[in-house]
Amino acid sequence: MIGGLFMKGRRSAFLLSGQGVARRGWRSRLPLVVASLVCSLAWAGDPPPQPRKPNTRKLGLVIEVQGGGWGKATREDIGTVLEATANELVTHLSVPLEAPIVVTHTDGPPVALYGRGVRGEYRIHLHAHGENWHLYAYEFAHELCHLLSNHEGHRVPAGGVQPNQWFEEAVCEAASLYVLKNLAVSWGCLPPAPRWAEEAPLFRRFFETLIAEGHRRLPAGTPVGEWLRDNETALRKDPYLRQKNEVLANLLLPLFEADPAGWQALAYLNQNPEANQASLRSYLEDWYRSAPLPQRALVASVLALLHLEAFVPGEREASGPLLSHR
C-alpha cells in the first residue's frame, strides 16, 4: 500500500516541477532521439527487434482494468502500461498468479486488497489517473509485488500492526523502482507500439527523481546495521514510515538488478504466520528456509546486506553459509 498523501505530493512535485509540463515538447523531439540512441547501444551490430505487445497472458496473468475515474486515459491504454509493468516482474516467476487481477481507480491511496472478489480475482486500487503513465507503472508495480509476496500471510485485524510488514513495503518500493528503470530502457527499444516509445524518457526521469531523494540515502558514515538498529523499532510499529523504509528500498534495488530471477523468491515470503510476528532475523530466515535452493541466493544477499547473515538452522549441509556483504 502506498499512502495517499504521499502519492499526491509526489505526483504534484514531479508534474509541477516542469518535468511533467515538458512532456509535450518531448513528444515531438526528445523521445525519438533518446530511443534511437538507447536502441543503437543495446542492439549494436544487429537491427533492433520489432515492437511487441506484452506477453503477460502467455504467462497466465490476466489484468482487467474496470470502472471509471481514469480521466482522459482509456482502459485499453492503462491495460497496456499495467501489462508491461507486470512483465518486468512476472517473467521471472516460475509459478504465476492463478487468478485475474481486477484494477479499479480510487481517490484514496493505492492498495492491494486482502481477500478475493466474487470470481476469485485479486483486487488492486490505483490512485493514478489521466495519462500519467509513470504513475500507473509505479503504483501497480508496488501493489503487484504485495500480491506476489503472499501479503495475505500478514493480514491483521483493522487497526492492528504486522511487525515485519515494513520490510515487505521496502521490497515493493524496490519493485517500483526496478520497473520504472527497466521500462525506461525496454520501451525505448521495444515499446508495445511505436507511439509508446516517447514515454521512455519520462519513466527514466521519474526514476531518477525518486532514487535521488535525500531521505532515501543512509546518513553519512552510518553502516546499514546501525541504521537498522536505530530505526527498526519505529518501523515495526508503523510500516508506512516512507522516510525510513525507502532507505532500504534503495539498498535492495541493486540486489534485484544483479539477480532479476530473485523476484521468484517473493513467492516464498510470508509463508509462516508465526515468523511474521517474530524478529526480522527470524522472519528473513524463515523466508530463506521456505525458498527452493535457486531462490535462496537472493534472500541470503538480503540477510548479508542487513548484517543478519548466519547459518540457517538445518541448512548448513544443503546450502553452506550465507555470504557476507560487509
Secondary structure, DSSP 8 states (H G I E B T S, - for coil): ---HHHHHHHHHHHHHTTTTTTHHHHHHSHHHHHHHHHHHHHTTTS---------TTTTT--EEE-SS--TT--HHHHHHHHHHHHHHHHTT-SS--SS-EEEEE-SS--EE-SS--TTS-EEEEE---TT-HHHHHHHHHHHHHHHHTTGGGG---TT---TTHHHHHHHHHHHHHHHHHHHHHHHHHS-SSGGGGGGHHHHHHHHHHHHT-GGGS--TT--HHHHHHHHHHHHHH-TT-HHHHHHHHHHHHHHHHH-GGGGGGGGGTT--HHHHTS-HHHHHHHHHHHS-HHHHHHHHHHHHHTT-----TT-HHHH-------
